[in-house]
């Protein structure tokens, strides 16, 4: 059993002993800590909650709602929903915050509480630390029976979310309708099975086939939208009956695309293609995290605009986007953030923008993909002994490559012309994660292995 507490929330496997997994007691304790923190803020004592379709969701959601009510906090429950929908409804309801019951791309045995502030955005590091402290101290103060919070079940919120997407000037429903796209969807038996077909219909896409669209939480494959998990939909599309494949994760904040020939578009390139379209309509800066593909920088500079990299993590990307006034941003995991709609990763707005881009492009998805630089990322890690000073190792690597452009905002990122290596330490174990990118997979892997050999040499010298 696993239980992971962090500044962004709590996640774990269902069952086990208290403190070892996401048990009912752990759920209540953390929901109470969040609620207690909320009451110290100058915000409306109301929380919007929603969940993906995983099997444990209804139980966890009930525990969260009852705990918040017991603190005197009103609860607006969206039921089966998406992460971006909950984020937007926090603002719509003028609530003090939100909790999304989802373990995102994690397998069926996992669940989690994702915590939002009154802007519908993930908490800052300091707020998250405060909540962890309240949970550790069990500093809860529940109200008497006459002051219990209310409970309201709110329907129709995914439809509201979609209407706001359709109202965006950059979304061209008529252009999409005229292309008469045939689209296949893998919704991994979660809430994407509700939201994505609804969106496509509103966009004028009538030829839609949904695989795994029943929101029953029985994931038919690993729900992370990586190529190795998408063999079924790729095989279906390979037969030549579809113009595009769309894949979302269980909470619909990540978007992966499949070309008409059954090949994956590349999760890193979801943001790249959408940014290309957005920049053609509304020039401005862009942001992704340090471990995302360089292709976004290339596309941004093509339009004469400025690209900046943020530390890994959605909250860091959003902070950087606000600081520089970015018109589009996100992460290389298929996470698209359009500030014009809201500051959160949103697969639904990504679908609408990509289909508009494809409709105006006038050719196939694979031809659109060929427009962009073809980079490859290699992901590796190296385990160190518990007594090893990870920060010292990173410092030594930085010194070794001091003549190269280096970014130390989040670990150490070293650039070699159009190639790069990004080293980040784990916050929970003695591991250094090593991501590298080049124009060929072999070179990316060679670059990573070269840095790994450097690390081993440094370690041998320190022993």
Secondary structure as UniProt FT lines:
FT   STRAND          3..6
FT   TURN            7..8
FT   STRAND          9..14
FT   TURN            19..20
FT   STRAND          21..22
FT   HELIX           24..40
FT   STRAND          46..51
FT   TURN            55..56
FT   HELIX           57..70
FT   TURN            71..72
FT   STRAND          74..80
FT   HELIX           83..92
FT   TURN            93..94
FT   STRAND          97..101
FT   TURN            104..105
FT   TURN            108..109
FT   STRAND          110..116
FT   TURN            118..119
FT   HELIX           125..137
FT   HELIX           145..147
FT   STRAND          151..153
FT   HELIX           157..166
FT   TURN            169..170
FT   HELIX           173..179
FT   STRAND          182..186
FT   TURN            188..189
FT   HELIX           192..202
FT   TURN            203..204
FT   STRAND          207..211
FT   HELIX           227..229
FT   HELIX           231..238
FT   STRAND          244..248
FT   TURN            250..251
FT   STRAND          255..258
FT   TURN            260..261
FT   HELIX           267..281
FT   STRAND          286..289
FT   TURN            290..291
FT   HELIX           295..302
FT   TURN            303..304
FT   STRAND          307..310
FT   HELIX           314..324
FT   STRAND          328..331
FT   TURN            332..334
FT   STRAND          335..337
FT   TURN            339..341
FT   HELIX           347..361
FT   HELIX           365..369
FT   TURN            370..371
FT   STRAND          376..383
FT   TURN            386..387
FT   HELIX           390..400
FT   TURN            401..403
FT   STRAND          406..407
FT   STRAND          412..416
FT   TURN            417..418
FT   STRAND          419..425
FT   STRAND          431..438
FT   HELIX           441..462
//
